[in-house]
Amino acid sequence: MEIKDVTNFPAVAGLGGPEGAGKGGAAPKGGGSFASVLAKSLDEVNAMQQKADAAITAFAAGDKVSLHETMIAMEQADVSFRLMMQVRNKIVEAYQEILRMQV
């Protein structure tokens, strides 16, 4: 199993960082908008969930799928879903913080 650096994911790389904030562009070059990056990330999480479901179904049906492959697919889907939920929680926190600001 290959472990990838988080900065190599296209969805994360498209977000840019604080160094690009003062350069006048609303979106990083080739990165797309925040909404499109978020939608792409949700699609990737959904694909991992569907892959895990397919692995479970194949394992239960007795196909030639090993228990290890099934468990790895399930854990990848679980970790990606947990990460997505944490990102959602941070977005909701930021939104609530903005609502609390006095104008």
Secondary structure, 3 states (H helix, E strand, C coil): CCCCCHHHCHHHHCCCCHHHHHHCCCCCCCCCCHHHHHHHHHHHHHHHHHHHHHHHHHHHHCCCCCHHHHHHHHHHHHHHHHHHHHHHHHHHHHHHHHHHCCC
